[in-house]
Amino acid sequence: MASLGSSIKPIISSTRILFGLLPSLGGIILLRMVIHLYRPDIEDAEHRIQDVPVDQLFESYDFIIIGGGSAGSVLANRLSENPEWNILLLEAGQNENVLSELPILFPVLQTSSIDWQFVTEPSSDYCLSMVDNRCKWPRGKLLGGSSALNAMLYIRGNKKDYDNWADQGNEGWAYKDVFKYFLKAEDMKIPEFKDNPYHSTGGPISIEYFAYEHPITKKILEAGEQLGYNIVDVNGEFQTGFTRSHATIRDGLRCSTAKGYLRPARGRANLHISLESLVEKILIDNHKRTYGVKFTKHGQSYIINVNKEVILSAGAIQSPQILMLSGIGDRAELYDAGINPLIHLPGVGKNLQDHIAMGGHSFLFDNPYTNGSDYCFNLNTAASVGSIIDFAFNNKGPLYSMMEAEAMAFVNTKYQDPTEDYPDIQFFIAPTADNMDGGLYGKRANGLTDETYAELYEDILYQSSFSVVPLLLRPKSRGYIKLRDSNPNSPPLIYPNYYSEPEDVARMIEGARIAQTLIEQPALRELNARPNPNRNPGCKNYSLMSDEHLECQARHHSLTIYHPVGTCAMGPADNADTVVDSKLKVHGIKNLRVVDGSIMPTIVSGNTNAPIIMIAEKASDMIKEDWSEELYYEFESNYESDYKNHDSEETKNLFVYNENSELIPNIYDEIITLFPYFSLKSIQNHVKSITDLLGRLNITDILIT
């Protein structure tokens, strides 16, 4: 009977979750309508990017940028500052999505149509609690790229990261060289840092704290101090310590590179942006000179020529994929994929690095609030009518929360010298855990199996919880990316090779132990903080919190933190493992650069979005310098939303009723297109599978169990 109960529990859990999706869908549609009616500052229709039809594109451009993400958006703005240069930005995805502006919805949008929905290849060493032993690797498929889909965390990394790049033969990439580009991009809105020499104001990307935070986060920071760490500016002089999260936020809403860089440049006649334009290959002649790009849009192929350079900014997964499709890569692997090699660059797709985290590292506590207020994240409160009213009319409330990482910390394991200020573990501190959303969002975003979710969380659903998730900052393990075949529409094969180096396992175990020590501090002990007593079904044979249990947990509940880098590594041409030089030019190919996170020779010690923006800012200056015979003019950037003061009484009255109400029915189609898994057919299929199973089982046995 026990085995029967074990087989039924995941089914009950998954059924409960599935039938919770329809109310969730209704809530998302309602929220989208509220934005349409009462928050035109979020829609910001006047300043959204307009797709240029193919018949209005030029035959040739001075620069063609492939990918409108974190790097490509920066390049499009900076290069189009020269009115004599014509710029084409090709983006495979769609325009910015309105819902992505809300911090709370970031996990919901993963696995949606604005996500490429990549998955790793099956493994027997990691991702063992994920469906088919594959980890999901979300990547943004829209303007702004992953900056429009990520957790909005702003971390520059450690000074030593960039000095190490320079030491590997990359002149001009030491911290002293790149620091000014972090400042150039930044518009610091946190009052205590505005006059700090490590920060600047007036840049395109706004930096704020998240506008809504939970009391448990403050207690965890207090525990961090009791553990012996300081509360620091982790983007300042020292990285080691605890902090409230710095975030790419403007007025409480997401500030993607599309918002920060593309919208201000939307009126430039010399910048064309073509959406839903998938690049098939870069065109290179027999003299190894780049002369154009072939892409498809709406099922039709087109070729556009380039006068100066093609700049590849498709990210660490698709930049190497496009290079390989263009004949640039390991000769033998290209032949295997049906591609004729143009140049042998074996480093393309190799050197893959990612920040791996240990999921499921969550803790229960006794909630001190008994008056209905929320000490930690509460889905019912966030989705309540009061929350929506606060959001619509008062610009506040839990819809502004980013519950996955309200705070963070950079700490040292026993393997790291604490005097170096070069921590080896990062903590994401969340006022929630996967039990708190009932499995509606976190489970789907991470790809947990029904069995794993049921065993870990069904018994503690909605009980007050928080998470301290350890992340390995500088993994030794290296993975790779290969072509699946010669079809540009086929996702590449992704092999991250997590934990292939024993040192990575050892450091992760120590990181988890520090998290355990953290909850034993007085600030959290007074709340009776304690680990989730349930164990991963693959780890039940080990004692809770033992080394064996923690390694098992790491290999089962493996979580990407969405930071793949290194697959077009920067370095000297005599290093066969590198792809681009220190000016980001592809070795052996004229007029072709790669500008995105794939050029990092080693991963930075922190979230990668801010460093990628820095890379693009620096690359823009290098490109301008290389074409210095062309004078350039800096356009005035007068962008400011006309709805900035939307909460005034006059504006409220204007938007209580929207005369364009005929647009509202289209919102349903918009949401269904965005979330194709929200379908009646999926529910019908699930009900059928349950009916078939119950037909094979004895209902009396089930009831007794």
N, C-alpha and C positions, 0 to 999 in steps of 0.2 A: 504493500500500500504506500510505503514511503516513496518508492520510485514513481508510482502513479501520481502522488501529490506533487512531486518535483516536476513532472511533465505538464501538469495542469497549471501550476503557478505562473509560468511565463505566458501561457495562453490567456489566463485571466488578466494579467498585467498588460499585455499588448492590446487586448480587447478594450480594456478601460482607457488606455491611451488613445487608441484609434477613435473611439466614440467621443473622446474629448477634443478631437481635431475640428469637428464641425462647429461647436461653440467658439473655438479659437478662430476659425475662419470668419465667423460672423463678427467677432470682436475686431479683427483686422480690417474687415470691410467698413465697420462703423468708424474705426479710427481714421481710415483713409477719407471717409466722407467728412468727418470733423475737420480734418486738415483742409479739405477742399472748401468748406464753408467758412471756417473761422480762422484758419492759419495760412492766409495767402503768402505770408513771409516765407513759409517753408516751401510751398510750391514755386514761388519766385519765378513765375512763368516768363516774365519780361527778360530775365537774364539767363535763362537756360540756353544751352548750346543748340544751334540749329544744324541738322544734318544737311550737308551739301549733296544734292542729287548728282548721280554719275555724269549726266549730260552737261553739268556745269563745271566739272573738274577740268583742269588744264591738261594738255598733253604731257607737260613736264613741269617739274618743280625744282627749286634749288635744293631743298631738303625734304626727304620723305621720312617721317617718323612712324615706326611700326609699334603700335601699342599706346593707348591713351591712359595709362595707369599712373602710379606714383611718380615714375620718372618721365614718361612721355608727356604728361601734362605740363611739367616744368619746362621741358625742352621746347614745347610748342609755344609757350608764352615767351620765353627768353629769346629764342631765335627770331620770332616774329616781331620783336622790338625793332629790328631793322626793316624799314618799309621797302627796301630794295630787294629783299629776299622773299620769295614765295614758298610757303610751308604747307605741306600736306600731312595731316595726322590721320592715320588709318587705325580705327578701333574695331575689333571683331565683335564687341558687345554692343549694348544699347546705351541710351542716355542715362544720366544719373536717375536713380529711383527715389521718389519722394520719401518712401518709408525708411530708406537707409539713413535719413537725417536723424532719426530718433535713436539715441544710444541703446535703449532697452531692447530694441529689435535686432541687434546685430547677430545673435545666434539664430534667430528665426530665418534670416535671409540666407544663411548658409544652406546649401542644397536647393536653393531656388534658381530661377532662370538667370539671375545675375551672378551666379557662381558657375565656374567651369566644371565643378563636380568631379575633380580628379580623385582617384583612389590609388593607393600603393598596390603593388603586386602582392599576392598572398605570401605569408611568411610563417615559419614555425618558431621564430625567435622573438617576435614582437607583434603588437596589434592582435593578440590572441583572443581578446574579449570582443573584438569587432566582427561585424558580419563578414563571413568568408575570410577572416584573418587579414582584412584590408583596412588600413586607416584612411579616413577621408582627408583630403588635402584641399580645403577651400581656396579658390583664387577668384578675384573679382573679374567679372565679364561685363564691364560697363566703364563709362568714362570715370576716371579716378582710380580704376582698377581696385586693388585690394585696399587702398586707402578709403574706399567707399564701402568696404565690406568688413574691415577688421575691427579690433577692439579699441581703436583710437588712441592707443597708448603711445606717449612721446618719450622715447629714450634714445639718447645719442650713442650709447655704448661707452666703453672705457677708453681713456686716452691711449693706453698701451696697445689697444687694438690697431689703431692707425699707425703708431710708431712701428709695430710689427709688420704692417704692410710695406712701409718704407724700407725696413730692413731686408725685405725679400726682393729688393731691387726695383721698387715702384717709387721713383723719385716724384716728389711733390704731394705725397699722400700721408705724410706724418701729421700728427694731431695739430701741430702749429700751422700746417698748410691748409687743413680742411676746416678749422674752427670758424673762420670767417664765413664759410658757406652755411654752417648751421645758423649763424646769426642772421645772415641775409634772408633766410627762409622764415624766420620766426617773428611772430607778433605776440609777445608775452603779455597775457592779461592778468596773471596772478599778481596781486598788488605787491607782495613782499619781494618779488623777483624783478620788478620792472626796472629798477635802477641798479641791478646787479650786473657786474662786468661779464658774467657768463651768459647773459641773456640780452635780447634786443626787442625793440618794438617796431611796428610798421611793415613787417614782412607779410607775405601772402597767407601763411598758415598760423591761425590763432591757437594759443596754448592756454588752457584753463584747467581748473579742477572740474570734475564732474559736478553738475549742478545739484544733484540729489545724492545724499550719502546716508548710510544707516548707522545707528549707534554702535553696533557690534564692531564696526571697522575701527572706531576710535579706541575701543578696548584692546583690539589686537595690536594697534600701534603702541599703546601703553605697555602691553606685554613685551613688545620688541625692545622698548627702553629698559625694562626690567631684566631682559636677557643680556643687556650690555651694549646694545647698539644705539646710535644716535638717530634722531629724526633729521634727515639731511635733504639737500637739493641734489638728487642723484644725477642731474645734468650739470652740476656745478663743479666745485673744486674736488670733492671726494664722492665716490660712488657707493662705498660701503655704508649700509644703513637702511633704515625704514623710511617710507614716505607715503603721503597721499599721492595718488597717480596724477602725473601730468598727462594731459590729453589734448588731441587735436580737435578742439571744441570751440565753437563760436556762439556765444549767447546760449549755451547749453546744448547746442545741436552739433552734429558732425561737421567738421571742416576738412573735407577731402581735398586732394590736389585739383580735382575738377572744379570745386567751389573756389579754392584759393587762387588757382592759376588760370584756368580756362575761362571761367565766366568773365573776369576782368578783360580778357583779350577777345571776347566774342565779336566785337565790332570791327576788328582789323580785317581790311579787305585782302591782306596778303596771307591770311591763315584760313585754310579750308580744313574742315573736319568731316570725315566720312565714316559713319557708323555702320555696324553690321558688315564690316569689310574684313574678311578673313584672308590673310596673306598666305598664298600657296608657296611662293619661293621668292628669293632675291635673285635678280638677273645679273649675271657676271659674265663678261666676255672672255675670249681666249687669252687676253693679256692680264687676266685677273683684276679687271677693273669693273666696279659696280656701275651699272647703267640704268637700273630700274627695278620695279617691283611688279609681280603678278599677284592679283588678288581676286576674290570672288565676292560679289554682293548680290543678294537676292537670286542666287542660282546662276549668275552670269559672270564669266571671267573677264578681267580687264588688265591691261598693262599700262603703267604710267612710268615715264622716264624721269631720271634725276640728273640734274646738272652738277651738283656738288657732292652730296653724301646721302646715303641711306643710313639711318640711325635705328638700330634694333633695340627696342625697349619693351619687349613682350614678357619679361619676367624670367625667373630662374628655371621654369619648366619649358616655356615656349620659345624663349630666345635660342637655346640650343636645338630645340626641335626644328625651328625655321632654318638655322644654319645647316643642319644635317639634310633637310629637304632641299637645300640649295647646293648640296654637294660638298659641304665643309664639315669635316669630322674625321673619325677613325675610318680609314679606307676599307678595312675588312667588314666593319659593321655597316657601312653604307652599302657595300655590295650585297650583304645579307638582306638589307631592307629594300633592295631593288633600285638603289640610287647610284648613278654614275658619279664617282668621286671627282671633285674639281681640285681640291687641295687636301692633303693629309694633315689634319690637326687632331691628334688623338685625345686632347684634353676636352674637346667639346662634349658636354653632358656628364663629364666626370667631376670629381671633387665636390659632390653634392653634400651639403651640410644643412642641418635643421636643428632648431631648438626643440628637444624632446622633453615632455613633462610626464610626471606620474599622476594619472587621473585617479579619481576615487579617494583622494586623500582629504576626506571631509570629517567634520567633528560636530557632534551634538552638544547643546548647552541648554541650561535652564533659563528660559526667557524671563527676565525680571519685570517685563511689562505685562500688566494684567488688565489694562484699561482699553484694550483694542488697538493701541498703537503698535507699530512694528519695530522691533529691535533689530531684525534682520529682514531680508527680502521676503515679501509675501505676495504670491501671484494674485491672490484674490483682491488684495488692496490695489495692486498695480493695474488690474483690469476693471476696477470698480467705476461706477458712474462718477463718483467724486473725483477720482483720479483723472478721468477724461475731462471733466469740467475744469479742474485746476490747470490741465494742460492747454485747453482751448482758450481760456479767458485770463488766466493768471500767470502763465509762463512758469509753472512750477509743478512739483509733484513727482511721483515715482516713475513716470514715463521718461523722465530725464536721467534715470539711473543707468549705470552700466555695471550690473551686479556681478560681472565676472572678475573684476579687478579694481575695486575702489581704492585699493592701496597695494603697495608692493614692497619688496625688500631685496637687498643684495647682501648675501652672507657668505661666510667662509667655512668650508668643511675642514676637517683635520688635514686634508691634503693640500691646503692652500695657506701660504704665509699671510697672516692678517696684516702685517706691516706694509705689504706691497700695495694695498688698496686695489686689488685685482680679484674681486670675489668670484667664486666659481659656481654659485647657485643663486638663482633668482626665485623669489616667491611671488606668486599671484595670490592676493588676499581678497577673498570674495565673501560677501555677506549672505551666501547662499550655497547650496549644493544641489546635486541632480535630483534629490528627493523633493526639493522645494517647488519645482515646476510640474510635478506629477509625471515626468517623462515626456512632456509635450515637445520640448525644444532641445535641451541638452543631449538627451538620448539620441535624437535624430541627427543633430549636428555632428556628434562624435561617432555615430555609427555603432553604438553598443548593441550587442545581441539582446533579444528578449530575455533569455535566461540570465544573463549577467545583470541586467537592470532589475529584474524581479528579485534575485537573490540579494543584491546590495541594498535596494531601496524600498521595496514594497512594504516591508515591516515598519519603516520609519517615515512613511509619506507625510510630508508637510510638517514634520517636527522641526523645531528651530535648529538651524544648522549654519555652519560656515565652512569655508575651505581655505586651506593653505597649501597651494599646489607648487611643488618644487620643480624647477626647470634647470636643465643642464646648460650652462652658459657657453662653454667651449668644448663641445664633444670632440673626441678623437676619431670616432667612427666616420667613415666616408661612404656615401652611396653614389648612385649614378642614374642617368636617364638615357634610354635608348628609344629609337623609333620602333613603333609597332609594325609599321609597314610604310609604304611610300605615299599613303593617302594623307593630305594635310588635315582632313577632318578626323582622323583617328587620334585619340589621346595617346601620348607617349607612355612607355613603360617606366614606372617609377620604382626604384629600389633604394630606399633610404638607408638600409643596413643599420638601423638603430641597435645599439648595444653590441656591435661586433667587436668593440674593444673593451676588455674587462675593466679598464679604468673608468669608463663611463658608468658602468653598473655600480662600481664601488662609490663613486661620488654621488650618484643618485640616492643610494641607500643612506649615505650620511646626510644628504639634504632632507630626506624624510625624517631622520632622527632629530635634526634641528627643529623641524616643525613640531614634532612631538614634545621637545623640550620647551618650545614656545608656549604651548597650551598649558604647561605645568606652572607658568608664572602666575603670581598672585592675581593679576587683573583678570585672567581667564579662569583661574581656579575658583574664584568667588562665584563664577557662573556655572561651575561644575562642568567645564568643557571636557569632552572625552571623545575618543575615536569612535567612529561608526563600528558597532560590534559585529556587523555582518561582513563576511569575507567573500571575495571573488570566488565563484564556483570552481575555478581552476586552481585555487590556492588554499583549499580547505584543510589540506594535510599539514599545514605549517602553523606554528604558534603565531598569534597576532603580534605584529610589530617585530618579529624576529628578522634576521638578515635574509633568511630564505623566503619568508613571507613577503618582505619588501621587494626583493628581486622578482619574485613571481608577480607581484602586483605591478611592478614597472613593465614587465614583459607582456602582461595581459592588458592592462589599462593604459596603453601607450597613446599619448596625445601629442599631435603636432601643435605648435604654437604659431603655425602659419608663417614660418620664417625660412623657407628654402632659399639658399644662396649658393654661389660658388661654381656653377656649372659652365661658366665662360670665364675662367679665372684670369685675373690680371697678373702679368709678370713678364720678365725678359723673354725674348724670342728663343733663346737657347735653352729654355726650360720647356721640355716637351709637354708638360702638364698644363701649360697656360694657353690662353686663347687670344687675349688682347694685350697690348702694351700699356704703358702708364698713361698714354693719351686715349686709351680705350679703343684704339684702332685694331681691327682683326689682323693677326699676323698673316702676311703674305697676300692680302687682298687690299686693293686701293679703294678709297672712298666708302668704307664700311666701318661703322663703329657699333659697339654694344654699350648701352648705358642703362643699367638697372642693377638689381641685387646680384645677378649672376656673375658680375665681375669681381665680387669680393674674394680675395684669395683665401681668407679665413673669416669665419662668421664673427660678427661683433658681439660684445657682451651685453646684450639687451635687445629690445624690440628693433626690428629692421626698417620700419617705415621712415623714420627721421634720417637715418644714414642714407637711404636710397634717394630721398629728396636732396640731401647734401651732394651725393654723387652727381645727380642731374644738374644741380646749380654749378658745380665745378666743371662738369663736361660742357655746359653751355659757354662758359668763359673760354675753355680750351678751343672749342669750335670757332668762336668769334676770333680768337687770336690766330688760329690757323688760316682763317680767311680774312686777315686783317686789312687786306687792300680794299675791302668793302667797308665803307663807313656805315655805322649803324646809329639809329636814333631811338632813344627810349621813349615809348609812348607814355602819355599820362594814363594812369590807372584810376579812373573816377568811379569805380564800381562801389555802389552802396545800395542795398535793397531799398526800394521805395516803401517797403512795408516794415522798416526797422521799428517804427513806433506803432506797430499794429495794435498795441493794447490800449491806445487812447480811446476815449469815449466815442470820438467821431468815427474812428475806423471800425470799432465794434459795431456801431449802428449800420455802417455800410455793408458789413458782411454777415449780419444775422440771417439775411435771405439773399441767396445768390441767384441773380436773374439767369445765369447760364446753367440752370438746374438740369437742362437736358443732358449735360455732360455726366451727371451723377450715375445714371445707369451703367455707363461704360466702366465705372470703377470696379464692378463685379468682374467683368472680363479681364481688367487689368490685374486683379488679385489672383484670379484663377490661372492666368498666364504666368504670373510670378511664382505661384505655388502649385505646380501641376500635380503634386502628390495629394492635395486636398481634393479628392474626387469621390463621388458616390460609388464609382466603379471599384475603387480600392476597398471601400467598406463592404461592398457586396462580395468581393473576392474573399475578404477576411471572414465574413459570416459563413460563407460556404465552407471554408477550411475548418472552422470550428464545428459546424454541423456534421461534416464528414468524420471528424475526430470523435465527437460525442457518440456518433453512430457505431463506432468501433469499440467504445468503452461501456462498461456497466455503470449506469448513472448512480446506482446504490453505492458502488465503490467510491465514486467521486464525492458523494455527499458525506460518506463516513470519513474520507480523507480530509 
